[in-house]
């Protein structure tokens, strides 16, 4: 059967593909069997997002686990971080979230973790699971099957979220919240009972048909709904999430989208004030603002390769309190080093309360000090020669050259990172400068001109 050969849904960090061609109930069942054979868990948490195929895929996954003698606790419709939280707070042997996050509506996927919500990715078991699924060979079925029971973990999760803030520091704010018809709405509603905020809800109801488009606020074309609502209602801040809400995105009171990079700096500053001398993990794409903030607050900035599996592992090694990626993933030590899309906006609201400043005031001077290009993607026919060419051009003037993740080069007044994507056939460019927007534009254009020589024809 073609099923034995087609394993395109297995990616570097997770499982994602079109339903039913790349991922279906048969493959989901096999993944349950393979996960059980590889990790040998006694019990596993399963949650699912709002996609129309998520229920049947979660059920098939549960059957695969049950047939392998594993007990399943199904926590139902939720966000990825709720699976992470249930896995570590219930001391479960593992967790699987059925989600395709920000992919199109006809996609689905899975994010897998083991004990303590440690990620299962390409170098920590996902490839072995893929092999077993492809061969359809598993240990003999057990005599006593596992059971599946449903349980809600939401109240324990909500209680945990409040451990990151001091509610007394909050002031009444008008907040536009946009879950994009994903899963964040129900959590906002539960939090609402305990918060002094006036929430203005848009695209709030979970709807797997995504009538307002797939929730991915990282795409500029998806930002206008939140921006317009902030301006229309005179809100203090806007927050939008992707479908499984492990990322959150911010808009200031003027409707401006705030790049994730500057939110990392803001959260790092808040964390180091609370934990003097704390280690803060950041990715190599944009660094100067974060390093400057953390060092001035007497924290220790630590650079790590981009990607959630790398960040989580490094945070554990360093016992880092917080880690942030410019792609709007924010990781917290007390959240089993996992990423959350709820903790960041609650912390930002607290900083707004304690400082009395607006979001634009909190990040405005940082954006001026270290302006950034934003991430620019280019499809290239041959990324390696392109990166070599760029390195060659700037080598003589560079103060430092770093290959932690792609190519990072620093100069006295500007720096850049150019890397191949882990998930798509593109290179991603990020440029920043020391307060010089003209230099930033000039150097960004210069590198893009060089990359265009290697562009994929017709793209």
URNORSUL-V858071 format. One record per helix or strand of 2 or more residues. SS is the DSSP state (a for helix, b for strand). FROM is the first residue (numbers start at 1). LEN is the number of residues. If there is no record, write none. Layout:
SS,FROM,LEN
SS,FROM,LEN
//
This chain:
a,2,3
b,15,4
a,25,15
b,43,6
a,54,14
b,71,7
a,80,10
b,94,5
b,107,8
a,115,3
a,122,14
b,148,3
a,154,11
a,167,3
b,174,5
a,184,9
b,198,5
a,220,3
a,224,10
b,237,5
b,248,4
b,257,2
a,260,15
b,279,5
a,288,9
b,300,5
a,308,11
b,322,4
b,329,4
a,333,3
b,338,2
a,343,13
a,359,11
b,376,3
a,383,15
b,400,3
b,407,4
b,414,7
b,427,7
a,437,16
//
